[in-house]
Amino acid sequence: MRTIPAPMNVRVAISEVELRERYVTQGLTIEQIARNFGLAATTVSRRMREVKIEARRRGPIPGTGRGDPAAVRRDFQWSAELAYAVGLIATDGCLGRDNSRITMTSKDTDLLETFRRCLDINARHHEPEALPPPSMV
């Protein structure tokens, strides 16, 4: 026979409305919500399953970080121009580590202008520095 009373189910102490507000609207993580309530993250995730709130994938929320691909403009349409620019990037270009920069190097300024026009970007264009003539020794 049990002499100690069963602990209260703390999951039900988190209302569905409050959980949706914090997780869905405010974008808090399960761990942050758990800290706010003084609970384990497992308890919060179980309560989310009970009230049918789908958990996000682990990691940063898409679209919130600088250089995050999800934060980039997504209103483009696939076209011949875009395909051409992607081909140039794949062969002659370089994507920066944070996916926020494209480097394209070419001596052909017409090619660089076509690339800018295809992507509809207003990027800086650096003229290559002239190399000194070879010394005749």
C-alpha contacts under 8 A as a table, 3 or more apart, distances in Angstrom:
res1	aa1	res2	aa2	distance
2	R	5	P	7.26
9	N	12	V	6.12
9	N	13	A	7.42
10	V	13	A	5.11
10	V	14	I	7.36
10	V	43	T	7.99
11	R	14	I	5.78
11	R	43	T	6.21
11	R	44	V	6.88
11	R	46	R	7.62
11	R	47	R	5.56
12	V	15	S	6.64
12	V	47	R	7.27
14	I	18	E	6.84
14	I	19	L	6.60
14	I	47	R	7.67
15	S	18	E	5.27
15	S	19	L	6.14
16	E	19	L	5.06
16	E	20	R	6.07
16	E	48	M	7.99
16	E	51	V	6.36
17	V	20	R	5.20
17	V	21	E	6.10
18	E	21	E	5.04
18	E	22	R	6.23
19	L	22	R	5.32
19	L	23	Y	5.94
19	L	24	V	7.93
19	L	48	M	7.55
20	R	23	Y	5.25
20	R	24	V	5.18
20	R	25	T	6.74
20	R	53	I	7.42
21	E	24	V	5.77
21	E	25	T	4.95
21	E	26	Q	6.22
22	R	25	T	5.93
22	R	26	Q	4.94
22	R	27	G	6.36
22	R	28	L	5.76
22	R	33	I	7.12
23	Y	26	Q	5.93
23	Y	27	G	4.96
23	Y	28	L	4.98
23	Y	29	T	6.43
23	Y	30	I	7.23
23	Y	33	I	7.58
24	V	27	G	5.32
24	V	28	L	7.57
27	G	61	I	7.87
28	L	32	Q	6.04
28	L	33	I	6.54
29	T	32	Q	5.14
29	T	33	I	6.31
30	I	33	I	5.16
30	I	34	A	6.08
30	I	41	A	5.91
30	I	44	V	6.51
30	I	45	S	6.70
31	E	34	A	5.02
31	E	35	R	6.23
31	E	40	A	7.76
31	E	41	A	5.24
32	Q	35	R	5.13
32	Q	36	N	6.26
33	I	36	N	5.04
33	I	37	F	6.37
33	I	41	A	7.77
33	I	44	V	7.38
34	A	37	F	5.26
34	A	38	G	5.83
34	A	39	L	4.80
34	A	40	A	5.57
34	A	41	A	5.14
34	A	43	T	7.74
34	A	44	V	6.09
35	R	38	G	4.90
35	R	39	L	6.20
35	R	40	A	7.53
35	R	41	A	7.99
36	N	39	L	7.79
39	L	43	T	6.60
39	L	44	V	7.31
40	A	43	T	5.34
40	A	44	V	6.79
41	A	44	V	5.16
41	A	45	S	6.20
42	T	45	S	5.13
42	T	46	R	6.11
43	T	46	R	5.20
43	T	47	R	6.29
44	V	47	R	5.10
44	V	48	M	6.21
45	S	48	M	4.96
45	S	49	R	6.35
45	S	55	A	7.70
46	R	49	R	5.11
46	R	50	E	6.30
47	R	50	E	4.94
47	R	51	V	6.37
48	M	51	V	5.30
48	M	52	K	5.97
48	M	53	I	4.99
48	M	54	E	7.14
48	M	55	A	7.57
49	R	52	K	4.90
49	R	53	I	5.93
49	R	54	E	7.05
50	E	53	I	7.82
60	P	64	T	7.44
60	P	65	G	7.73
61	I	64	T	5.96
61	I	65	G	7.99
62	P	65	G	7.35
62	P	68	D	6.99
62	P	69	P	7.89
62	P	70	A	5.36
62	P	71	A	7.03
63	G	68	D	6.04
63	G	69	P	7.21
63	G	70	A	4.51
63	G	71	A	3.95
63	G	72	V	7.65
64	T	68	D	7.11
64	T	70	A	7.98
64	T	71	A	6.57
65	G	68	D	5.11
65	G	71	A	7.03
66	R	71	A	7.26
66	R	100	S	7.85
67	G	71	A	7.06
67	G	72	V	7.62
67	G	98	D	5.22
67	G	99	N	5.51
67	G	100	S	4.72
68	D	71	A	5.28
68	D	72	V	6.97
68	D	98	D	7.30
68	D	99	N	7.07
68	D	100	S	7.68
69	P	72	V	5.36
69	P	99	N	6.79
69	P	100	S	7.96
70	A	73	R	7.98
73	R	76	F	7.52
78	W	82	L	6.17
78	W	83	A	7.23
79	S	82	L	5.20
79	S	83	A	6.19
80	A	83	A	5.05
80	A	84	Y	6.11
81	E	84	Y	5.07
81	E	85	A	6.28
81	E	118	C	4.90
81	E	119	L	7.35
82	L	85	A	5.08
82	L	86	V	6.11
82	L	118	C	6.05
82	L	119	L	6.38
83	A	86	V	5.08
83	A	87	G	6.13
84	Y	87	G	5.09
84	Y	88	L	6.34
84	Y	115	F	7.98
84	Y	118	C	7.60
85	A	88	L	5.05
85	A	89	I	6.24
85	A	115	F	5.75
85	A	118	C	6.32
85	A	119	L	6.82
86	V	89	I	5.07
86	V	90	A	6.13
87	G	90	A	5.07
87	G	91	T	6.23
88	L	91	T	5.20
88	L	92	D	5.50
88	L	93	G	6.29
88	L	115	F	7.82
89	I	92	D	5.47
89	I	93	G	3.97
89	I	94	C	6.29
89	I	95	L	7.78
89	I	102	I	7.82
89	I	104	M	7.03
90	A	93	G	6.01
90	A	94	C	7.58
92	D	104	M	6.42
92	D	105	T	6.88
92	D	106	S	7.94
93	G	102	I	6.91
93	G	103	T	5.52
93	G	104	M	4.50
93	G	105	T	6.72
94	C	102	I	5.75
94	C	103	T	5.02
94	C	104	M	6.51
95	L	99	N	6.01
95	L	100	S	7.71
95	L	101	R	5.90
95	L	102	I	4.71
95	L	103	T	6.36
96	G	99	N	5.16
96	G	100	S	6.34
96	G	101	R	4.96
96	G	102	I	6.09
96	G	103	T	7.50
97	R	100	S	7.80
98	D	101	R	7.40
99	N	102	I	7.71
104	M	112	L	7.54
106	S	109	T	7.00
106	S	111	L	7.57
106	S	112	L	6.98
107	K	128	P	7.65
108	D	111	L	5.35
108	D	112	L	6.61
109	T	112	L	4.98
109	T	113	E	6.16
110	D	113	E	5.07
110	D	114	T	6.12
111	L	114	T	5.09
111	L	115	F	6.14
112	L	115	F	4.98
112	L	116	R	6.26
113	E	116	R	5.10
113	E	117	R	6.11
114	T	117	R	5.02
114	T	118	C	6.01
115	F	118	C	5.16
115	F	119	L	6.41
116	R	119	L	5.36
116	R	120	D	5.85
116	R	121	I	5.42
116	R	122	N	6.90
116	R	123	A	7.12
117	R	120	D	4.85
117	R	121	I	6.68
